Amino acid sequence: MTIEVHHEITGPQGAPVLVLLNSVGATTAMWAPQLGALSEQFRVVSVDTRGHGRSPAATPGEQCRIDDLGRDVVALLDRLDIPRAHFAGLSLGGMTAMWIAAHHPERVARLALLSTSAHLTPAQFWLDRAAAVRRGGLASIADAVVARWITPGLVQRDPDLLANLVTMLTSSDDETYAQCCEAIAAMDLRADLARISAPTLVIAGADDPATPPEHSRRIADGIAGARLDVLDDAAHIPTFEQSGAITKLLLEHFGGPATVAAGYATRRAVLGDAHVDRTIVNTTELTAPFQDFLTRYAWGEVWSRPGLSRRDRSIITLSALVTLGAEHEIAMHVRGAIANGLTPAEITEVLLHTAIYSGLPRANRAFTIAQQALAEPHTADE
């Protein structure tokens, strides 16, 4: 069962959407050092995990898994009518973001994973923590937990920050926190890493005792094209201790240039592996620069932007192709439109509407091509 989690929205309307997901025991306040700069360029949706901050608590006795937390976030995006967004998640938030990127890839444009793990053992550690919180409340473990969030040096320099973090932790709901610990104990996302196609940045703290850098290295190795940055003088929640470095990395990653890897991921999702593989095989020395340009900018930049769904982009593309009389592209994008969720009846409506503004002869020819394309047998990859 999903829970209607609390969220806060900052940043200009119309800007690319960036979703921030918090660590277990933390709230949206853990992103405070980055929020100002990120909100200048992005429409930031800061989310409190269930039972954290101002999000409702879970029902006692319920079972919670990482997929439950992921579905909470997907349901929130549906309520906000956000089809696709960038995601940054730290620790439990990173685990949640990985699940969404693997199981709902169409919702994730770019991904940043901080101080997290795909499989955090031993499971008994988390089961014991859940039991301790149910016995004595979060106050009974607060000092030990927060000591892992920031380095001893920062504790000495800023004791007020330590006190604020303890307050943040103890404000969470005891039972929901325990359920989240059990979700971490049961989590194994290692097989999901290869399914993540979004361009991914992985950030680790060199002094993180909770998720040491080797966990981040395994994630980066498992996700095609992922980049890993390990920050010195940073423990489990480095957003405070290395605020400037993390802000810079996130701005570069989410506002970064289009990549061929991102382009191929989107191109394959829309047109199918078989079509893209044929294109690669047929690429020559003459056409290689154009294929790089097409994949990087048409598919990696424009088709991968979060502002419109792929379904909407298929409608626009079909209309433009009919208007231009680009008959050699229509069949391919009719099949792509089906992959993006349009029905044959909806394709009919797109072509009919386009006929009014682009002319009957071109629409007539487009209907013939579309009918042939839809009648041809094709596999799921085409």
C-alpha positions in Angstrom: 0.0 0.0 0.0 1.4 3.4 -1.0 1.5 6.3 1.4 0.9 9.9 0.3 4.3 11.3 1.3 5.0 14.9 2.1 6.9 17.0 -0.5 8.0 20.5 -1.0 8.5 22.2 -4.4 11.0 25.0 -5.1 12.4 26.5 -8.3 10.9 28.0 -11.5 7.9 26.5 -13.2 8.9 24.9 -16.5 12.4 24.0 -15.4 13.5 20.4 -15.5 12.3 18.5 -12.4 14.7 17.2 -9.9 13.5 14.8 -7.1 15.5 14.7 -3.9 15.2 11.6 -1.7 16.5 11.4 1.9 18.4 9.0 4.0 16.8 6.8 6.6 16.3 8.9 9.8 16.8 12.2 7.9 14.4 14.6 6.3 14.4 16.9 3.3 16.5 19.2 5.5 19.5 17.1 4.7 19.5 18.7 1.3 19.4 22.3 2.7 23.0 23.2 1.7 22.3 22.3 -2.0 18.7 23.5 -2.3 19.3 27.1 -3.1 21.7 26.5 -6.0 19.7 23.6 -7.4 16.4 25.6 -7.2 17.9 28.2 -9.5 18.1 25.8 -12.4 15.6 23.0 -11.5 12.0 22.6 -10.3 13.1 20.7 -7.1 10.7 18.2 -5.5 12.0 17.4 -2.0 10.4 14.3 -0.6 10.2 13.0 3.0 10.2 9.2 3.1 7.2 7.7 4.8 7.4 8.3 8.6 10.1 10.9 8.2 9.7 14.7 8.4 6.1 15.6 7.7 5.2 12.3 5.8 2.6 10.1 7.5 3.7 7.1 9.4 3.3 3.5 8.3 0.7 1.2 10.0 2.3 -0.8 12.7 2.8 -4.5 11.8 3.0 -3.8 8.1 5.8 -5.1 5.9 7.9 -2.5 4.1 10.3 -3.2 1.2 12.3 -0.9 -1.1 9.7 -1.3 -3.8 7.1 0.0 -1.4 9.1 3.2 -0.9 9.7 3.4 -4.7 6.0 3.2 -5.3 5.3 6.0 -2.8 7.5 8.3 -4.9 6.0 7.1 -8.3 2.5 7.7 -6.9 3.6 11.2 -5.8 4.9 12.0 -9.3 1.6 10.8 -10.7 -0.3 13.1 -8.4 1.9 16.0 -9.5 1.6 15.0 -13.2 5.3 14.7 -13.6 6.0 12.0 -16.2 9.8 12.1 -16.0 12.4 13.7 -13.7 16.0 13.7 -12.5 16.6 11.9 -9.2 19.2 12.3 -6.5 19.0 9.9 -3.5 21.2 9.5 -0.5 21.5 6.2 1.4 17.9 4.8 1.6 16.9 7.5 -0.9 19.6 6.2 -3.3 18.2 2.6 -2.9 14.7 3.9 -3.6 16.0 5.8 -6.7 17.8 2.7 -8.0 14.6 0.7 -7.7 12.6 3.4 -9.6 15.3 3.7 -12.3 15.4 -0.1 -12.8 11.6 -0.8 -12.7 10.3 2.5 -14.1 13.1 3.7 -16.4 10.7 5.9 -18.4 10.4 8.1 -15.2 14.1 8.8 -14.8 16.1 11.2 -16.9 19.4 11.3 -14.9 20.3 9.7 -11.7 22.7 10.6 -8.8 23.3 8.1 -6.0 25.1 9.3 -2.8 26.4 7.2 0.1 24.3 4.2 -0.8 24.5 0.5 -1.6 22.7 -2.1 -3.8 23.1 -4.8 -1.1 23.9 -3.8 2.5 25.0 -6.7 4.7 24.8 -8.1 7.2 21.1 -8.1 7.3 21.1 -8.9 11.0 22.6 -5.5 11.7 19.5 -3.8 10.4 17.1 -6.3 12.0 18.8 -5.7 15.3 18.5 -1.9 14.8 14.8 -2.3 14.0 14.3 -4.3 17.2 16.2 -1.7 19.3 14.1 1.1 18.0 10.9 -0.7 18.8 12.2 -1.4 22.3 13.6 2.0 23.2 12.7 4.5 20.5 15.0 6.4 18.2 16.4 8.4 21.1 18.1 5.1 22.3 20.2 4.9 19.2 20.4 8.5 18.1 24.0 9.3 19.2 25.4 6.2 17.7 23.6 6.7 14.4 24.4 10.4 14.0 28.1 9.7 14.8 28.2 7.9 11.5 26.6 10.7 9.5 29.5 13.3 9.8 33.2 13.0 10.6 34.6 13.6 14.1 36.3 16.7 12.9 33.0 18.3 11.9 31.5 17.3 15.2 34.2 19.3 17.0 33.9 22.3 14.7 30.1 22.4 14.7 28.5 20.9 17.8 25.2 22.7 17.0 25.0 20.7 13.7 25.4 17.5 15.6 22.5 18.5 18.0 20.3 19.5 15.0 20.9 16.1 13.3 20.0 14.2 16.5 16.7 16.3 16.6 16.1 15.4 12.9 16.6 11.7 13.6 14.4 11.5 16.7 11.6 13.4 14.9 11.0 10.4 12.7 8.3 7.8 13.6 9.9 4.9 15.5 7.8 2.1 13.9 8.3 3.4 10.3 12.0 3.8 10.9 12.1 0.2 12.1 10.2 -0.9 9.0 12.7 1.0 6.8 15.5 -0.9 8.5 13.8 -4.1 7.7 13.5 -3.0 4.1 17.3 -2.4 3.9 17.9 -5.8 5.5 15.8 -7.5 2.8 17.1 -5.4 -0.1 19.2 -6.8 -3.0 19.3 -4.5 -6.0 22.5 -6.0 -7.5 20.6 -7.7 -10.4 18.8 -4.5 -11.1 21.9 -2.4 -11.8 22.3 -3.6 -15.3 18.7 -2.5 -16.0 19.5 1.1 -15.2 19.9 3.1 -18.4 19.8 6.6 -17.0 23.1 8.5 -17.0 24.3 8.0 -13.4 26.6 9.8 -11.0 27.7 7.9 -7.9 29.2 9.8 -5.0 30.9 8.2 -1.9 32.4 9.6 1.2 35.9 8.4 1.8 35.2 8.2 5.6 31.7 6.7 5.4 31.4 3.9 8.0 27.8 3.0 7.0 28.3 2.6 3.2 32.1 2.6 2.6 33.3 3.5 -0.9 33.4 -0.1 -2.1 29.6 -0.1 -2.1 29.6 2.8 -4.5 32.3 1.2 -6.7 30.1 -1.9 -7.1 27.1 0.3 -8.1 29.3 2.2 -10.6 30.6 -1.0 -12.1 27.1 -2.4 -12.4 25.5 0.6 -14.2 26.7 1.1 -17.8 28.6 4.4 -18.2 28.2 5.4 -14.5 30.8 7.9 -13.0 32.1 7.5 -9.5 33.5 10.4 -7.3 34.9 9.7 -3.8 35.1 12.8 -1.6 37.7 13.1 1.1 36.7 14.3 4.6 33.1 13.1 4.2 31.1 10.5 6.1 27.7 9.1 5.5 25.7 12.3 4.9 28.3 14.5 3.1 25.7 17.1 2.0 26.8 19.2 5.0 30.6 18.5 5.2 31.2 18.7 1.4 28.3 20.9 0.5 30.1 22.9 -2.2 31.7 19.9 -3.9 28.3 18.0 -4.0 26.4 21.0 -5.3 29.0 21.4 -8.1 28.8 17.7 -9.0 25.0 17.7 -9.0 24.8 20.8 -11.1 27.3 19.5 -13.6 25.6 16.1 -13.8 22.0 17.2 -14.1 22.7 20.1 -16.3 25.5 18.3 -18.2 25.8 17.9 -22.0 24.0 15.1 -23.9 25.9 11.8 -24.1 25.9 9.1 -26.7 25.2 6.5 -23.9 22.0 8.4 -22.9 21.0 8.7 -26.5 21.4 5.0 -27.3 19.4 4.1 -24.2 16.5 6.3 -25.2 16.8 5.3 -28.9 16.7 1.6 -28.0 13.7 2.2 -25.7 11.7 3.9 -28.4 12.8 2.2 -31.7 13.9 -1.2 -30.3 17.2 -3.0 -30.1 16.9 -4.7 -33.5 16.5 -1.4 -35.3 19.4 0.3 -33.5 21.6 -2.7 -33.9 21.0 -2.6 -37.7 21.8 1.0 -37.8 25.1 0.4 -36.0 26.0 -2.4 -38.3 25.3 -0.2 -41.3 27.3 2.8 -40.1 30.2 3.6 -42.3 33.1 6.0 -42.1 31.0 8.5 -44.0 27.9 8.3 -41.8 29.5 7.8 -38.4 29.7 11.5 -37.5 26.0 12.0 -38.4 25.0 8.9 -36.3 27.0 10.3 -33.3 25.3 13.7 -33.8 21.8 12.2 -34.1 22.2 9.8 -31.1 23.8 12.4 -28.9 21.6 15.4 -29.5 18.2 14.1 -31.0 18.0 11.1 -28.6 20.4 11.9 -25.8 19.3 15.5 -25.4 15.9 16.3 -26.8 14.1 12.9 -26.6 15.6 12.4 -23.1 14.4 15.7 -21.6 11.9 15.4 -18.7 9.6 18.2 -19.9 7.4 15.9 -22.1 6.7 12.2 -22.0 7.9 10.0 -24.8 4.3 9.4 -25.7 3.8 13.2 -26.3 7.1 13.3 -28.2 5.9 10.5 -30.5 2.7 12.5 -31.3 4.8 15.6 -32.2 7.3 13.6 -34.2 4.6 11.9 -36.3 2.9 15.2 -37.0 6.1 16.8 -38.1 7.1 13.9 -40.3 3.7 13.9 -42.1 4.0 17.7 -42.6 7.4 17.4 -44.1 6.5 14.5 -46.2 9.4 12.5 -44.7 7.9 9.1 -45.8 11.1 7.1 -45.1 10.8 8.0 -41.3 7.1 7.5 -40.8 6.9 3.7 -40.4 9.8 3.7 -37.9 8.1 6.3 -35.8 4.7 4.6 -36.0 6.3 1.5 -34.4 8.1 3.8 -31.9 4.7 5.4 -31.0 3.3 2.0 -30.2 6.3 1.3 -28.0 5.7 4.7 -26.3 2.1 3.8 -25.4 0.0 5.0 -28.3 -2.8 2.8 -29.6 -3.5 2.3 -33.4 -6.7 4.3 -32.8 -4.7 7.2 -31.3 -2.3 7.1 -34.2 -5.3 7.4 -36.5 -6.4 10.5 -34.6 -2.9 12.0 -34.8 -2.8 11.6 -38.6 -6.3 12.8 -39.0 -5.6 15.9 -37.0 -2.4 16.5 -39.0 -4.3 16.2 -42.3 -6.2 19.4 -41.5 -3.1 21.5 -41.1 -0.6 19.7 -43.4 -2.7 18.7 -46.4 -4.7 15.7 -47.4 -2.2 14.2 -49.9 0.5 13.8 -47.3 -1.8 12.5 -44.7 -3.3 10.0 -47.2 0.2 8.7 -47.9 1.0 8.6 -44.2 -2.1 6.5 -43.5 -1.0 4.0 -46.1 2.5 3.8 -44.5 1.1 3.5 -41.0 -1.3 0.8 -42.0 1.6 -1.2 -43.6 3.8 -0.7 -40.5 1.2 -1.8 -38.1 0.3 -4.9 -40.2 3.9 -6.1 -40.4 4.9 -8.7 -37.9 7.6 -7.5 -35.5 9.2 -8.5 -32.3 9.2 -6.6 -29.0 12.6 -5.2 -30.0 11.3 -3.7 -33.2 
